[in-house]
Amino acid sequence: MIPIPVIASPLWPAPAAGRFLQTRPPRGRVRVEAAWRGQVRVADVDSAQFELFRAVDGDAFDFDSPWETFTSLPHTTAAVAASHDYEFVLRLVNRWGLSSLNIAAWSVTADALGAADPVPPSSPRDVTIEPAAGGELRIRASYDYDADAADDLDATVWLIYLSTDGSDPDTGGAPTTVTMRKADGTAKLDYTTTGESLADFQLAKVIVRVRRVDAGPENVDSTNTDVASAWALATGPPPPSWSAVYHNGSPARQQR
């Protein structure tokens, strides 16, 4: 329960202005959180309850009939129907049925699958592409999954969109998927293509995204569009060269 300074009085003036914090629905439901500052006069905070009102597709609110009532925050609602626009208002009622003004008001649009405003995972960083042996390509990237994990928004799959004709990758097509390995807050992608066998100086481009598969609305991807590119080499990058140096009269090999 969010703590409220209590003043022993049955009076119920309008509370101080509220601040809605978050609506992120787990699997088609709506998560309700709110906070407000200042003093609210309420006779008995233990017997107060929240009332959530809902209007669908532009209809007026019926403030005589709350959609849901509950006694603590955060609260997760019942599932909402797909393909509708919803407006919500949250109020607080004391033991005598005296209602506050709106503590919070917000809107949600549920898509055709019943998911409301899915939050994408964070974008990967340090995306690079470089030639590998035999005309193949090596693609690397990092993803800070700890930044998303606190809200159960972390991704678990890499998505690789690759083009080899010089055009930008088509993120509307089917990507190559790679299961993510996580350790110490950062996942690392190190992927080498197979079967490309590109010619010398054939231009390859890549967009790497991440996908959250099974938390909240399913299969939600990051939205980054940065393109990394490299010229392919049919024989791959040249091997490192060596030169002979002498140490205490004995030859040693030194990479350069």
N, C-alpha and C positions, 0 to 999 in steps of 0.2 A: 504494500500500500504506500502510495506517495505520502510523506508526512505533511500534515496540515496543522498550523498553529490553531489551537482550539480556544475559543472564548465562550464561557458558559452563558449562553443566551439563546432563546428560541428565535431570535431575529434572523432574517436571511436576506441581507442586501446582496447586490450583484458582486461576484468575486472579482479579484483583480484580473487583468487581461491574461489569457492563457497562451500557451505556445504548444502547437502540435509538433511532435517529434518525428514520428515515423509511421508509414503504412507499408509494410512489406509482407504480402500474403504468402504463407506457406501452403502450396498446393491448392490454390483457388480460394483461400480464406484471407481475411484481412486482419492484420496485426494492429492493435490499438494501443498507443502509448501517448501520454500527455503529461504536462507539468505546468504549474502556474506559480506565480510569485505573489507575495503579499498575504494579508490575513483574510480568512474566510470565517464568518461567524456561523457556527453549526452547533446544534444542541448536543449531539452525541455522534462523534465521528465513527464509532464502531458500528452504528446502525445505519450509516449512510450507504447509498448505492449509486452506481453510475447507470445512466440510461443512454442508449445509443439509438438514434433515429436515422432512418434510411429513406431516401427518395430515389426512385428508379426512372431513368430516361426523361428527366425534366419534370416529373410529377412534383406536386407540393408536399411538404412534410406534414405528417399527422402527429403533432406533438402531444396528442392524447393517448397515443399507443406506441410506446418505444418498440423498436425491432428486437433489441436484446437488453437485458439488465445484468449487471455483475457488480461485485463488491471490491475488486482490486484491479490494478494495472501492473503489467501489460495484460491484454486480453486478446484472444484469437477468436474471431467470429466463426459462425457456420459458413459453409461454402457459398460463394456467390455464383449466379448463373452466367454463362458465357454470352458474349456479344451484347452487353448492356453497359450503360453509363450510370454510375452510382454517386450519390452525394450523401455524406454522413455528417451528423452533428452529435457531439458528446456533451451531456449535462450531468450534474450531480444533484441528488435529491436527499434531503435529510429525513429523520424518522417521522416527521409530521407531513411529509409529502410536499414540502416546499422546494421548488426547483431553482437552481442557479440559472444564469444566462449561459450561453454556449461556452464551454471550456475549450473546445476545438471544433473546427469544421474543415472538411476536405473532400476531395472527389477522387474516384477511382474508375478507370475504364477496364473492363474485363474483355480480353480478346476472345477469338473463336474457340480457344481451348480452355477458357475459364481462368486464365492466368492474368493477374492484374499488374501492369507496369513492371515486368521483370527487371531486376537490377543486374546488369552484366558484370562479369568478373573483371578484375583489373587487367590491363593490357600487358603482354609480355614486353620485355626490354632486351637490349643488346642483341638484336636479331642480325645475323650475318649469314652470307652464303659465299662459298668459295669453290674453286675447282678441286675435284678429287681424281683419283686414278681412273683411267679408262673412260674418260668423258663423263664421269658421274659428278655429283654435286654434294658438298657437305654443308648442312644447314644447322646453325646453332642459335639458341635463345635462352633467356632466363625468365622466370616468373616468380614474383614474391607472393607466394600463396598465403603467408601469414597475415598479410594486409587484408585478405578477404575472409580468412577462417573464423575470425571472431564473430561474424554475422552469418556463418554457414553459407558463405557465397563463394568459397574457393573452388577453382576448376580442377578437373582431374584428367583432362585429355588435351593433347596438342592438336591443332589443325594446321596443315601445311597446304597452302595454295601456291602451286608452282606453274610458271609458264616458261617455255623454252623457245618462243618465236619472237622475242623482243617486246611483246605486248605486256601490259599489266595483268596480273593474275585475276581471274574471275572468281570473286568470293561468293557468287551465286551458284557455282558449280560444286561438285563433290570433292572435298579435300582428302588428302592423305591423313589418317588419324594415327596418333602415336600415344600410347598410355603413358601418363606422367609418373615419374618417380620423384618422390618428395623427401627432402632431408634438410634439417636445420633451417626451415623457413623459406628455402628457395629451391625451386625445381629447375633442372637443367635439361635442355634439349640438345642432343648431339646425334643428328640423323644424316646418314649418307644414302643417297638414292641408289636404286638398282634398276638396270634396264634402260637407262637414258642413253648412254653411249653417244654423247654429243660430239659434234665436230669442233675443231679449233675455232675459238672466238665466236661461238654461238652464244647469244646473249640470253641468260636465264634470269628470271625475276621471281621473288617469293614474298608472300605475306604470311606471317605466322600469327595465329590466334590461339586462344585457349577456350575450352568449353566446360561449363558446369553441367554435369550429366544428371545427377539424382538428388539435388537439394533445391527446395523451392520450385518454381516453374522449371520443368525439365528442359535440358538441351538449350541452355542460354550461353551465347558466345560473347567474347569480348568484341569490341567494335573498332579496333584499330585498323588503319588503312595504310600505314607506312610500308613502302616497298623497298626491299633490299635486292641488289642485283650484282651479277658477276659474269665475266666471260668464261665459258667452258674451255677446257683443254683436252683434246682427244687422248693425250698420253698422261694427263694429270699434271700437277705442279712438278717442277724440277726437283730432284733430290738435293739435299744439302751437300755443299762441296767441302772438301777437306784439304788441309795443307799440312805439311810435315814441319814440326818444330822440335827442337831439342831441349831436353831438360836433364841437366847433369850428365850430358854426353849420350843420353838415350833418346831415340826418336819417339815422339808422341803425336797423336792425331788431334787436330783442333778444328772444330766446326766453325765455318764462317759464312 
